[in-house]
Amino acid sequence: MNRLVEWIEHRSGVFGAVKRSMDRAIPSRSRWGGIWPSMIGFTFAVQVITGIAMWMYYSPSAQTAWESVYYLEYQVAGGWLLRALHHYVAQVMVALLGLYVVWMIVVGGYRKPREMVFWAAIVTGLVGLALLLTGDLLSWGQNSFWATQVRVKFLTLVPLLGNDLFKLAAGGPSFGHHTLTRFFALHAGVFSGIFLALLLVQRSLLRRAEDLEVADGDGGVPYWPNQAIRHTAGWVIVVLVTGLLVGRHALIGEPSAVSQRQSMGVGLGAPADPADAYAAARPEWAFLGLYELAHIFPGDAMPVLGVSWKFVPIFVVPGVLVFFFLVVPFIGKGRVGHVFNVVTTAVLLMATVWLSMKTLAADRANIGHQEALAAGAEAADRAVELAQAPAGIPPSGALTLMRTDPKTQGPKLFQQHCASCHNYLDAAGKGIRAEEPSAPNLHGFSSEAWIKGLLDPKQVAGPNYFGNTAFKDDEMVHYVRSTLKELLDDEELKETFPKMVRALAAESERNPGEEADEETVFLFEDFGCTDCHKFHGSGDLGSAPDLTGYGSHAWLTGMIGNPAHERFYGDENDRMPAYAESADKPAENILTAEQIEMLVRWLRGEWHEARGK
Amino acid sequence: MANPAQSAVRGEKTSSPPERRRGFLAKCIAISLGLLAYAAPVAAGLVALLNPWRQKSEAGRVLRMASLDTLPDDGTPQKFPVVMDRVDAWNRFPNEPVGAVFLRRTEGGVQALNIVCPHAGCFVSFDTQQQQFYCPCHGAHFAPDGTRLDANSPSPRDLDTLEVEIRNDSEIWVKYENYRTGIPQKVAEA
């Protein structure tokens, strides 16, 4: 064993190098103040470990980025913890870099011989922000997509070069596959590589400065083991803080910003949809100060220059700040300069915190923002629910799941096209409310309960049925209020009435197997339905909607397509538009066949639900 | 140089036993804290890395392959694609060709052979002139019933037969399995 060690030591010198490194003298005043670089190095090491492990699963393309992250988060053992660690340690890393710079300014750690150490820390911090920005996009969720796109589009503010710079950053004229491949290469390759190189430069600069200080009469103490304990304790603190951030939702019961279901990890937003802007998109906390600052400046052009005022907060202010920090060592040579540095830094720090808090407070008070957040969380949950369904994620990606999901698309389409007249409200009054209802409430349309209400003399002219419509004094209302009431005085008919209601509900084909037979048709004749309505072989079209297949998929598709068709309201159709009148010219229709399909399936309650819900 | 911390490290010749013990304790603490800090990321990374061991193959299902009258009476093998849902990590591809089998009539019924050569996993083809299977990768030959024909065959075993079931007198159902290649034993991929 000893001979093997000697053999290796003779040829590599590795053990000697480690021992020299451990026994190296460091300035005796280092102590706890000297652990910053070590903590930052530790966070980066964690990022490399967790990042490479995630790399084994990540697939950067618009159809696979979200999907592969979903797979890691929900299907791979330990995947959620990996993502959570990488995400939160990144935040801790950027925070430590900021605090390190501030600490150096406060204690004068930027002064001779440590100027270059200070500069290295500043550049490392900037690369850390670049890592944060490029990493944020990779999950390709709604927030990561929209928040990143907004920030990258700021490049177009640059005079003359703006558009070219944007294309260069995005990899093309718009966000897509090429943006993900580019950002992934920048994140995992370029910026990580630069960051590592900067850490090594910083370390050698720091050692040089420490050697100079020790030689300058400080005396020095050995690094090993007492200072090493402080360093490793710093690492443990990083892990503990990260653990608190990861588990805070579970620990203090605070609901996750992304979703309730995903309260343990970092969560995963709904898959990015370039056609559906995410209204609650916000940058990460480290950029919030600039985000708020940008709000103060108007978007119009500055006089003479012709460049937008937004150029100032987004490029000039950060540029000036970086310049200030770079010249801090020169300003701070004397006592007055040092005080100036400390005061300026404190003011800047407070301003940043104040601006960030202002944004957060404004968002908390903004009901629209809160609603957008809630809608985003709901969509995120739904995306995961659909991805976990037996049908799985199609090759075209999870966005297809969302776009063909009646539960997701139905309410949006209803809100846009139907809710000017129709309500969609459950018994508790929750749902979509029309501003001026002039048509029936479609919640549960053609279900047994809905039909029972329609045939109830007290309800038929109420707000859920004909009350708000042009037909509130029409034949159907009269029939329910007088004819049907009289018919129900008959014992036999009273007994068969529920059967008739059930038979009509069965026409919607929600429960297969209940088909109308000759006896059912007689039943409808007994109640006089077929005097106006057609029902299978009995009655005629033209005077009232066809009850054959009432509320079925085909019936609803036809009704939405053209309510003035003789099968539905014919000439008596009041105001409902024909959403797909021409079958042969789909381009002329208000709604596409796919949109009507989404609406119909949503109205019929046909969508995937996870078991146990 | 009279710093106590320093003498605790370097002072193996000079320091007293309690100081040496304190130095040893400090070293243990430093190493334990370092290991503790790295435990979570390394553990999470390793568990995720080894996740493939938890995953199972989707094969082993009984599939309807063909109708009996599509097979020639003379026992010549016919190739049929195997179509089933294919799961690839997060994606599910419905009804995709995932492989193929050769079916042939025998005296007792129908024999099914997996198209995969047991040597290195290439697909064999049937040469109707020579009436034998041929693997293009390393030149193995097999008889129509799957037995090896070469004196020194590259293949460690005969072509893999699959379980066949005739339903309703005419439907050929096959239990589709893939077997590990390169070994003499027939072991299903799991």
Boltz contact constraints between the chains, C-beta under 6 A:
constraints:
  - contact:
      token1: [A, 46]
      token2: [B, 41]
      max_distance: 6.0
  - contact:
      token1: [A, 49]
      token2: [B, 41]
      max_distance: 6.0
  - contact:
      token1: [A, 49]
      token2: [B, 45]
      max_distance: 6.0
  - contact:
      token1: [A, 50]
      token2: [B, 41]
      max_distance: 6.0
  - contact:
      token1: [A, 50]
      token2: [B, 45]
      max_distance: 6.0
  - contact:
      token1: [A, 53]
      token2: [B, 45]
      max_distance: 6.0
  - contact:
      token1: [A, 53]
      token2: [B, 48]
      max_distance: 6.0
  - contact:
      token1: [A, 53]
      token2: [B, 49]
      max_distance: 6.0
  - contact:
      token1: [A, 67]
      token2: [B, 90]
      max_distance: 6.0
  - contact:
      token1: [A, 71]
      token2: [B, 89]
      max_distance: 6.0
  - contact:
      token1: [A, 71]
      token2: [B, 90]
      max_distance: 6.0
  - contact:
      token1: [A, 76]
      token2: [B, 48]
      max_distance: 6.0
  - contact:
      token1: [A, 76]
      token2: [B, 51]
      max_distance: 6.0
  - contact:
      token1: [A, 77]
      token2: [B, 47]
      max_distance: 6.0
  - contact:
      token1: [A, 77]
      token2: [B, 51]
      max_distance: 6.0
  - contact:
      token1: [A, 78]
      token2: [B, 44]
      max_distance: 6.0
  - contact:
      token1: [A, 78]
      token2: [B, 47]
      max_distance: 6.0
  - contact:
      token1: [A, 78]
      token2: [B, 48]
      max_distance: 6.0
  - contact:
      token1: [A, 79]
      token2: [B, 48]
      max_distance: 6.0
  - contact:
      token1: [A, 81]
      token2: [B, 44]
      max_distance: 6.0
  - contact:
      token1: [A, 82]
      token2: [B, 44]
      max_distance: 6.0
  - contact:
      token1: [A, 82]
      token2: [B, 48]
      max_distance: 6.0
  - contact:
      token1: [A, 85]
      token2: [B, 41]
      max_distance: 6.0
  - contact:
      token1: [A, 221]
      token2: [B, 3]
      max_distance: 6.0
  - contact:
      token1: [A, 221]
      token2: [B, 5]
      max_distance: 6.0
  - contact:
      token1: [A, 221]
      token2: [B, 6]
      max_distance: 6.0
  - contact:
      token1: [A, 222]
      token2: [B, 6]
      max_distance: 6.0
  - contact:
      token1: [A, 222]
      token2: [B, 9]
      max_distance: 6.0
  - contact:
      token1: [A, 225]
      token2: [B, 26]
      max_distance: 6.0
  - contact:
      token1: [A, 225]
      token2: [B, 27]
      max_distance: 6.0
  - contact:
      token1: [A, 225]
      token2: [B, 30]
      max_distance: 6.0
  - contact:
      token1: [A, 226]
      token2: [B, 5]
      max_distance: 6.0
  - contact:
      token1: [A, 226]
      token2: [B, 26]
      max_distance: 6.0
  - contact:
      token1: [A, 228]
      token2: [B, 30]
      max_distance: 6.0
  - contact:
      token1: [A, 229]
      token2: [B, 29]
      max_distance: 6.0
  - contact:
      token1: [A, 229]
      token2: [B, 30]
      max_distance: 6.0
  - contact:
      token1: [A, 232]
      token2: [B, 30]
      max_distance: 6.0
  - contact:
      token1: [A, 232]
      token2: [B, 33]
      max_distance: 6.0
  - contact:
      token1: [A, 232]
      token2: [B, 34]
      max_distance: 6.0
  - contact:
      token1: [A, 233]
      token2: [B, 33]
      max_distance: 6.0
  - contact:
      token1: [A, 235]
      token2: [B, 37]
      max_distance: 6.0
  - contact:
      token1: [A, 236]
      token2: [B, 33]
      max_distance: 6.0
  - contact:
      token1: [A, 236]
      token2: [B, 36]
      max_distance: 6.0
  - contact:
      token1: [A, 236]
      token2: [B, 37]
      max_distance: 6.0
  - contact:
      token1: [A, 239]
      token2: [B, 37]
      max_distance: 6.0
  - contact:
      token1: [A, 392]
      token2: [B, 92]
      max_distance: 6.0
  - contact:
      token1: [A, 393]
      token2: [B, 90]
      max_distance: 6.0
  - contact:
      token1: [A, 393]
      token2: [B, 91]
      max_distance: 6.0
  - contact:
      token1: [A, 395]
      token2: [B, 91]
      max_distance: 6.0
